[in-house]
Amino acid sequence: MSAQFFDGGAKTLAALGWPASYTQAVNMDKYLLDYVQCMQCSHIWNTQFDYTVIPYEENPNKMFNTGALWQSYIKKMLKQLNTHLPQNPTVIDIGCGDGHFVRDLAKINQSSGRFLGFDPNTSGESGTGIEFVPRYFEPIMDIKKYQPDLLIMRHVLEHLEDPAEFLEQLALASLSLDKPIYFFAETPCVDLAVNSGRVVDFFYEHPSQFTKKSFSKLMQLGGEVSWINTDYGDEVVNGLVRLSVNREAVQQGKDAQTFSKLTQTSKQNIIAELNSLSGSGQSLAIWGGTGKAATFIQHYQLDKDRFSYVVDSDSEKVGTFVPGMGQEIRHSSELTAIPADIIIITTQWRAADIYAEIKSRDIHYKKIVLEYNGYLVDFETGKHPYRLKVQNI
């Protein structure tokens, strides 16, 4: 649930446009600012944001602040993060800009370890003192490749279209490493802006605006939270997470992979069985022609030439054709006059009712089959859960 939060009208890019002349400046393209706020987590985002219009590869996203208070804050964060690093750490700064933060962390460690920065833009200082990778960070691939101890994202999350998905990818990728991986993030905090009616924080390059509450909710998606703090006059919020995925989610992922593998082998098995039936010389009838039945017919490639006899008990479907395959759908009562040796039930959830209808119409057949657990099974004698729904037939 979301509520209308701020209509900023149409404005140009504010941070990454970099016009070189007055003419360019006044003729820049404008983009809509239509911010809404989540009524549960308080996160704020621009519904009209389009990532493709941002020229990250052309202009660096620099954050200039050399003030004494800011530098004091940076030193404190560097010291705090360093306490979580092992000897000879591997540290990656995602969206590192000119790389000053990760470079300072390398200096604290006397460059003992490996310190990398990822950024699609290459500035003059990008590679100084660190390994620089001039592209976007890919969580699954790069965590496995570089095996980091610490990931850093400072003033990057607010630029992402879907920061929640990114956090979940980081957590999932952490499963590939047999060691702790910490993730540190820092973003602007808009609590003060919201409470005071300040609008200058809302510009196009920042599609996401984090409150401390919404930032906390986001970081929890990554794993075990070590801390969430606001700092620098509550203008920034930062947090550290030990990346992890809970056991239930890990098991769910394994279950998904199991299903994926099952469907691949099932398709091969069932197509082979259907091909065998079509070449057996026995007459075949497909029961069901739309919806789940059409999905079955398409998925297992029951073409019109070999599987032409399709019936359905819904009279409104009679005379129409199977989507994607083209068989004309007949009424199931035709099986009384024109029986089939084998009836293939395509919709398991209705199998008990279909079987009851076959019996009530005194339709003759040799076998009724349906798909279960990757194979075609005999409805009456095979092992499956759908016959158990039949009562007193």
C-alpha positions as CSV (number, residue, x, y, z in Angstrom):
1,M,0.0,0.0,0.0
2,S,1.3,3.4,-0.9
3,A,0.1,7.0,-0.5
4,Q,0.8,10.0,-2.7
5,F,3.8,11.8,-1.2
6,F,5.3,14.5,-3.4
7,D,4.5,15.7,-6.9
8,G,7.7,17.5,-8.0
9,G,6.5,18.1,-11.6
10,A,8.9,17.7,-14.5
11,K,12.5,18.6,-13.8
12,T,15.9,18.0,-15.5
13,L,18.6,15.8,-14.1
14,A,20.2,17.6,-11.2
15,A,23.4,15.7,-10.4
16,L,24.4,13.9,-13.6
17,G,23.3,16.1,-16.4
18,W,26.5,18.2,-16.5
19,P,25.5,20.7,-19.3
20,A,28.5,22.5,-20.9
21,S,26.7,25.7,-21.9
22,Y,23.7,27.9,-21.1
23,T,21.9,26.5,-24.1
24,Q,22.4,22.9,-23.1
25,A,21.3,23.7,-19.5
26,V,18.0,25.3,-20.4
27,N,17.2,22.7,-23.1
28,M,17.8,19.6,-21.0
29,D,15.2,16.9,-21.1
30,K,12.8,16.9,-18.2
31,Y,11.5,13.9,-16.3
32,L,8.5,13.4,-13.9
33,L,9.0,13.4,-10.2
34,D,6.0,11.5,-8.7
35,Y,7.0,10.2,-5.3
36,V,4.8,7.9,-3.2
37,Q,5.4,6.5,0.3
38,C,4.9,2.9,1.5
39,M,2.2,3.0,4.3
40,Q,3.9,0.2,6.1
41,C,7.7,0.6,5.9
42,S,7.7,4.4,5.1
43,H,10.0,4.0,2.0
44,I,9.6,6.7,-0.6
45,W,10.1,6.2,-4.3
46,N,9.6,7.9,-7.7
47,T,7.0,5.9,-9.7
48,Q,8.1,7.6,-12.9
49,F,11.8,6.7,-12.7
50,D,13.5,5.2,-15.7
51,Y,17.1,4.0,-15.1
52,T,18.0,4.1,-18.8
53,V,18.0,7.9,-19.0
54,I,20.7,8.3,-16.4
55,P,24.2,8.8,-18.0
56,Y,26.2,6.9,-15.3
57,E,28.8,5.8,-17.9
58,E,29.4,9.4,-19.1
59,N,29.5,11.4,-15.8
60,P,30.8,10.3,-12.4
61,N,28.4,10.5,-9.5
62,K,30.7,12.4,-7.1
63,M,29.7,13.5,-3.6
64,F,31.8,16.5,-2.7
65,N,32.1,17.2,1.0
66,T,35.5,18.1,2.5
67,G,34.1,19.6,5.6
68,A,35.7,18.9,8.9
69,L,32.5,17.3,10.4
70,W,32.1,15.1,7.4
71,Q,35.7,14.0,7.4
72,S,35.4,13.2,11.1
73,Y,32.4,11.0,10.3
74,I,34.3,9.2,7.5
75,K,37.2,8.4,9.8
76,K,34.9,7.0,12.4
77,M,33.2,4.7,9.8
78,L,36.5,3.5,8.5
79,K,37.7,2.6,11.9
80,Q,34.4,0.9,12.8
81,L,34.4,-1.2,9.6
82,N,38.0,-2.1,10.0
83,T,37.2,-4.0,13.2
84,H,35.1,-6.5,11.2
85,L,37.9,-7.3,8.8
86,P,40.2,-10.4,9.0
87,Q,43.9,-10.2,8.2
88,N,44.6,-9.6,4.5
89,P,40.9,-8.9,3.7
90,T,39.2,-8.6,0.3
91,V,37.1,-5.5,0.2
92,I,34.9,-4.4,-2.7
93,D,33.4,-0.9,-2.9
94,I,30.3,-1.0,-5.2
95,G,29.8,2.3,-7.0
96,C,33.0,3.5,-5.7
97,G,33.2,6.8,-7.6
98,D,36.7,8.1,-7.4
99,G,37.5,5.3,-4.8
100,H,38.5,7.5,-1.9
101,F,36.7,5.5,0.8
102,V,38.0,2.1,-0.1
103,R,41.4,3.6,-0.8
104,D,41.5,5.0,2.7
105,L,40.5,1.6,4.1
106,A,43.4,0.1,2.2
107,K,45.8,2.6,3.8
108,I,44.6,1.7,7.3
109,N,45.4,-1.9,6.4
110,Q,48.7,-0.8,4.8
111,S,47.4,-2.3,1.6
112,S,47.7,-5.8,3.1
113,G,44.8,-7.6,1.3
114,R,42.9,-6.8,-1.8
115,F,40.9,-3.7,-2.3
116,L,38.6,-3.2,-5.3
117,G,36.2,-0.6,-6.7
118,F,33.4,-1.2,-9.1
119,D,31.9,1.7,-11.1
120,P,30.6,2.1,-14.6
121,N,32.3,5.5,-14.9
122,T,36.1,5.9,-15.0
123,S,37.3,9.1,-13.4
124,G,40.9,10.3,-13.1
125,E,41.3,8.9,-9.6
126,S,39.3,5.7,-10.0
127,G,42.2,3.2,-10.1
128,T,44.7,5.0,-7.8
129,G,45.7,2.7,-5.0
130,I,43.1,0.1,-5.6
131,E,42.0,-2.4,-8.3
132,F,39.4,-0.7,-10.4
133,V,36.7,-2.6,-12.4
134,P,34.9,-0.3,-14.8
135,R,31.5,-1.9,-14.8
136,Y,28.4,-2.7,-12.7
137,F,28.8,-5.2,-9.9
138,E,27.1,-8.5,-10.6
139,P,26.3,-10.1,-7.2
140,I,26.1,-13.8,-8.1
141,M,29.1,-13.8,-10.4
142,D,31.4,-11.3,-8.6
143,I,31.0,-12.6,-5.0
144,K,31.9,-16.1,-6.2
145,K,34.8,-14.7,-8.3
146,Y,36.4,-12.3,-5.8
147,Q,35.2,-13.9,-2.5
148,P,35.0,-10.6,-0.5
149,D,35.1,-10.2,3.2
150,L,33.3,-6.8,3.0
151,L,31.1,-5.2,0.5
152,I,30.6,-1.4,0.6
153,M,27.8,0.6,-1.0
154,R,27.9,4.3,-0.1
155,H,25.3,6.5,-1.6
156,V,24.3,4.0,-4.3
157,L,21.2,2.3,-3.0
158,E,19.1,5.4,-3.5
159,H,20.0,5.2,-7.2
160,L,18.7,1.7,-7.8
161,E,15.3,0.9,-9.2
162,D,14.9,-2.2,-7.0
163,P,17.3,-2.0,-4.0
164,A,15.4,-4.9,-2.2
165,E,16.1,-7.3,-5.1
166,F,19.8,-6.3,-5.0
167,L,20.0,-7.0,-1.3
168,E,18.4,-10.4,-1.8
169,Q,20.9,-11.2,-4.6
170,L,23.8,-10.4,-2.3
171,A,22.4,-12.6,0.4
172,L,21.8,-15.4,-2.0
173,A,25.3,-15.1,-3.5
174,S,26.8,-15.3,0.0
175,L,25.8,-18.9,0.1
176,S,28.6,-19.7,-2.3
177,L,31.3,-18.7,0.2
178,D,32.2,-20.7,3.3
179,K,33.1,-17.6,5.4
180,P,31.4,-14.5,6.7
181,I,30.6,-11.7,4.2
182,Y,29.7,-8.3,5.6
183,F,27.7,-5.7,3.7
184,F,28.0,-2.0,4.6
185,A,25.6,0.6,3.2
186,E,25.1,4.3,3.6
187,T,22.4,6.5,2.1
188,P,20.9,9.9,2.7
189,C,18.3,9.8,5.4
190,V,15.1,11.8,4.6
191,D,13.6,11.8,8.1
192,L,14.6,15.4,8.8
193,A,13.6,16.4,5.3
194,V,10.1,14.9,5.8
195,N,9.6,16.4,9.2
196,S,10.6,19.9,8.0
197,G,8.9,19.8,4.6
198,R,12.2,20.1,2.8
199,V,12.0,19.3,-1.0
200,V,15.5,19.7,-2.3
201,D,16.3,16.1,-1.5
202,F,13.9,14.9,-4.2
203,F,15.6,14.9,-7.5
204,Y,15.4,12.5,-10.4
205,E,18.7,10.6,-9.9
206,H,17.4,9.5,-6.4
207,P,14.4,7.3,-7.2
208,S,14.6,5.9,-3.7
209,Q,14.5,7.9,-0.5
210,F,15.1,6.1,2.7
211,T,13.8,6.8,6.2
212,K,15.7,5.1,9.0
213,K,12.7,2.7,9.2
214,S,12.7,1.8,5.5
215,F,16.5,1.5,5.5
216,S,16.3,-0.9,8.4
217,K,13.6,-3.0,6.7
218,L,15.8,-3.2,3.6
219,M,19.0,-4.2,5.4
220,Q,17.1,-7.0,7.2
221,L,16.6,-8.6,3.8
222,G,20.3,-9.1,3.6
223,G,20.8,-11.1,6.7
224,E,21.9,-10.6,10.3
225,V,22.0,-6.8,11.1
226,S,25.0,-5.7,13.2
227,W,23.9,-2.0,13.4
228,I,21.7,0.6,11.9
229,N,22.6,4.2,12.8
230,T,21.9,7.8,11.7
231,D,24.8,10.2,11.7
232,Y,26.0,13.6,10.5
233,G,23.1,15.4,12.0
234,D,20.8,12.6,11.1
235,E,21.3,13.4,7.4
236,V,22.7,9.9,6.6
237,V,21.8,6.4,7.7
238,N,24.2,3.5,7.6
239,G,24.2,-0.1,8.6
240,L,26.2,-3.3,8.6
241,V,24.8,-6.7,7.8
242,R,26.4,-10.2,7.9
243,L,25.0,-11.6,4.6
244,S,22.9,-14.7,5.1
245,V,19.8,-16.5,4.0
246,N,17.6,-18.2,6.7
247,R,17.2,-21.9,6.6
248,E,13.6,-21.7,5.4
249,A,14.5,-19.6,2.4
250,V,17.5,-21.9,1.6
251,Q,15.2,-24.9,1.7
252,Q,12.7,-23.1,-0.5
253,G,15.4,-22.4,-3.0
254,K,16.4,-26.1,-3.0
255,D,12.7,-27.0,-3.5
256,A,12.5,-24.6,-6.5
257,Q,15.6,-26.2,-8.1
258,T,14.1,-29.7,-7.5
259,F,10.9,-28.6,-9.3
260,S,12.9,-27.1,-12.1
261,K,14.8,-30.3,-12.7
262,L,11.7,-32.4,-12.4
263,T,9.9,-30.4,-15.0
264,Q,12.7,-30.8,-17.5
265,T,12.9,-34.6,-17.1
266,S,9.1,-34.8,-16.9
267,K,8.7,-33.2,-20.3
268,Q,11.0,-35.6,-21.9
269,N,9.4,-38.6,-20.2
270,I,5.8,-37.6,-21.0
271,I,6.5,-36.6,-24.6
272,A,8.1,-40.0,-25.1
273,E,5.1,-41.8,-23.6
274,L,2.6,-39.7,-25.6
275,N,4.6,-40.5,-28.8
276,S,4.4,-44.2,-27.9
277,L,0.6,-43.9,-27.4
278,S,0.1,-42.1,-30.7
279,G,2.0,-44.8,-32.5
280,S,0.3,-47.8,-30.8
281,G,-2.7,-47.9,-33.1
282,Q,-5.1,-47.2,-30.3
283,S,-7.6,-44.4,-30.5
284,L,-6.9,-41.5,-28.2
285,A,-9.1,-38.7,-26.7
286,I,-7.8,-35.6,-24.9
287,W,-10.2,-34.5,-22.1
288,G,-10.0,-30.7,-21.8
289,G,-9.2,-28.0,-24.3
290,T,-8.6,-24.6,-22.6
291,G,-6.8,-23.1,-19.6
292,K,-4.7,-25.8,-17.9
293,A,-5.7,-28.3,-20.5
294,A,-4.4,-26.0,-23.3
295,T,-1.2,-25.6,-21.3
296,F,-0.8,-29.4,-21.1
297,I,-1.5,-29.8,-24.8
298,Q,1.0,-27.1,-25.7
299,H,3.7,-28.1,-23.2
300,Y,3.8,-31.7,-24.2
301,Q,3.4,-31.0,-27.9
302,L,0.1,-32.7,-28.7
303,D,-0.2,-31.7,-32.3
304,K,-3.5,-31.6,-34.2
305,D,-2.5,-34.5,-36.6
306,R,-1.7,-37.1,-34.0
307,F,-4.1,-35.9,-31.2
308,S,-7.1,-34.6,-33.0
309,Y,-9.8,-35.8,-30.7
310,V,-10.3,-33.2,-27.9
311,V,-13.4,-33.1,-25.7
312,D,-14.7,-30.9,-22.9
313,S,-17.8,-31.1,-20.8
314,D,-18.3,-27.3,-20.9
315,S,-20.8,-26.7,-23.8
316,E,-19.6,-23.1,-24.2
317,K,-16.2,-24.3,-25.3
318,V,-17.6,-26.7,-27.9
319,G,-16.9,-25.5,-31.4
320,T,-13.9,-23.4,-30.3
321,F,-10.3,-24.5,-30.8
322,V,-7.4,-25.4,-28.5
323,P,-5.3,-22.2,-28.1
324,G,-1.9,-22.5,-29.8
325,M,-2.6,-26.0,-31.3
326,G,-5.8,-25.8,-33.3
327,Q,-7.8,-28.9,-32.4
328,E,-11.6,-28.3,-32.5
329,I,-13.2,-29.0,-29.1
330,R,-16.1,-31.4,-29.1
331,H,-18.5,-32.1,-26.3
332,S,-17.6,-35.0,-23.9
333,S,-20.9,-36.7,-24.6
334,E,-19.5,-37.6,-28.1
335,L,-17.4,-40.2,-26.4
336,T,-20.5,-42.3,-25.9
337,A,-21.0,-42.7,-29.6
338,I,-17.3,-42.5,-30.6
339,P,-15.3,-44.0,-27.7
340,A,-11.6,-43.9,-27.4
341,D,-9.3,-46.7,-26.2
342,I,-7.3,-44.2,-24.1
343,I,-8.6,-41.1,-22.5
344,I,-6.0,-38.6,-21.4
345,I,-7.1,-36.3,-18.6
346,T,-5.2,-33.1,-18.8
347,T,-6.5,-31.3,-15.7
348,Q,-5.6,-33.2,-12.6
349,W,-7.5,-31.0,-10.2
350,R,-10.7,-32.0,-12.0
351,A,-9.8,-35.7,-12.5
352,A,-12.2,-37.1,-10.0
353,D,-15.2,-35.2,-11.5
354,I,-14.1,-36.2,-15.0
355,Y,-13.9,-39.8,-14.0
356,A,-17.3,-39.5,-12.4
357,E,-18.7,-38.1,-15.6
358,I,-17.2,-40.9,-17.7
359,K,-18.8,-43.4,-15.4
360,S,-22.2,-41.7,-15.3
361,R,-22.3,-41.5,-19.1
362,D,-21.3,-45.1,-19.5
363,I,-18.4,-44.1,-21.7
364,H,-16.3,-47.1,-22.8
365,Y,-12.5,-47.1,-22.6
366,K,-9.6,-49.4,-22.1
367,K,-7.6,-47.0,-19.9
368,I,-7.7,-43.5,-18.4
369,V,-4.3,-41.8,-17.9
370,L,-3.1,-38.5,-16.4
371,E,0.2,-36.9,-15.5
372,Y,1.7,-37.4,-12.1
373,N,5.2,-36.9,-10.8
374,G,6.7,-36.9,-14.3
375,Y,4.9,-39.8,-15.9
376,L,1.6,-40.9,-17.3
377,V,-0.2,-43.1,-14.8
378,D,-3.3,-45.2,-14.9
379,F,-6.1,-43.3,-13.1
380,E,-7.8,-46.5,-11.8
381,T,-4.8,-48.6,-10.9
382,G,-1.8,-46.2,-10.7
383,K,-0.5,-44.5,-7.6
384,H,-1.5,-40.9,-7.5
385,P,-3.4,-38.5,-5.1
386,Y,-6.3,-37.7,-7.4
387,R,-8.3,-40.9,-7.2
388,L,-8.6,-40.5,-3.5
389,K,-11.1,-37.6,-4.0
390,V,-13.6,-40.0,-5.7
391,Q,-16.3,-41.0,-3.3
392,N,-19.0,-43.6,-3.9
393,I,-18.5,-44.0,-7.6
